[in-house]
Amino acid sequence: MQFQIAINIAINGTCASGKSLVGKILAKKLKYKLIDSSFFYQYFAERFYLNNTIQINEIHLFKNEIIARPAYYLPEIEFYLQKKESQEKLQNGFRNFKNSRNSKYN
């Protein structure tokens, strides 16, 4: 019987130091999935921000649940990440289109 060892790699550094770039290159080389922690913060904020109040108790319970059963929540978090990436691509495309239309050189 072979055992698989799950390996997680965390990259830490100051703001704008290239962590995401290094993570993308490393993930591609190692054929790993890159999960940017900033998306986790956004995910938690959107999920637990209700009536202008952060639901601290709910976050604590959910954190414990994710730690106990991470594979159960990964598809939901992956869907959230894909949705965010799609929204960002649309926003960037719209912004580029808008900038090109407003350019004085057109």
C-alpha positions in Angstrom: 0.0 0.0 0.0 1.4 3.4 -1.0 0.7 6.5 1.1 0.3 9.9 -0.5 1.7 12.8 1.4 -0.1 16.1 1.0 2.3 18.9 0.6 1.3 22.5 1.0 3.6 25.3 0.2 3.2 28.8 1.7 4.9 31.8 0.3 5.3 34.7 2.7 6.6 38.2 2.0 5.9 41.9 2.0 3.3 43.6 -0.2 4.2 43.6 -3.9 7.3 41.5 -3.5 6.3 39.0 -6.2 4.7 36.2 -4.0 1.9 35.6 -6.5 4.3 35.5 -9.5 6.6 33.0 -7.7 3.5 31.0 -6.6 2.2 30.8 -10.2 5.5 29.7 -11.6 6.0 27.1 -8.8 2.5 25.7 -9.1 2.9 25.3 -12.9 6.3 23.6 -12.5 5.2 21.3 -9.8 1.7 20.8 -11.3 0.1 22.0 -8.1 -3.0 24.1 -7.6 -2.4 27.7 -6.6 -4.8 29.1 -4.0 -4.1 32.7 -3.3 -4.8 33.5 0.4 -6.2 36.9 -0.4 -9.2 35.1 -2.0 -9.8 33.3 1.3 -10.0 36.6 3.1 -12.5 37.9 0.5 -14.4 34.6 0.6 -14.7 34.8 4.4 -15.6 38.5 4.3 -18.4 37.9 1.8 -19.7 34.8 3.6 -19.8 36.2 7.1 -20.5 39.9 6.7 -24.1 40.4 7.5 -26.0 43.6 8.3 -22.8 45.6 8.6 -21.6 43.1 11.3 -19.0 40.4 11.0 -20.4 37.2 12.5 -17.4 36.3 14.7 -19.0 33.2 16.2 -19.9 31.8 12.7 -16.3 32.4 11.5 -14.9 30.5 14.4 -17.2 27.6 13.9 -16.6 27.6 10.1 -12.8 27.8 10.6 -13.0 24.7 12.8 -15.1 22.9 10.3 -12.7 23.7 7.4 -9.8 22.4 9.5 -11.7 19.2 10.3 -12.9 18.6 6.7 -11.0 20.7 4.2 -11.8 18.5 1.2 -15.5 19.0 1.8 -15.2 22.8 1.4 -12.5 22.9 -1.4 -15.0 22.7 -4.3 -17.0 25.6 -2.9 -13.9 27.7 -2.4 -12.6 26.7 -5.9 -15.9 27.8 -7.4 -15.7 31.1 -5.5 -12.1 31.6 -6.8 -13.2 30.9 -10.4 -16.1 33.3 -10.1 -13.7 36.0 -8.8 -11.2 35.4 -11.5 -13.9 35.7 -14.2 -15.3 38.9 -12.7 -11.8 40.4 -12.6 -11.2 39.4 -16.3 -14.5 41.0 -17.3 -13.7 44.2 -15.3 -10.2 44.4 -16.8 -11.6 43.9 -20.3 -14.3 46.6 -19.7 -11.7 48.9 -18.3 -9.4 48.4 -21.2 -12.2 48.9 -23.7 -13.4 52.1 -21.9 -9.8 53.4 -21.8 -9.3 52.7 -25.5 -12.6 54.5 -26.4 -11.6 57.6 -24.2 -8.1 57.8 -25.7 -7.5 61.1 -27.5 -5.5 59.1 -30.1 -8.5 57.2 -31.4 
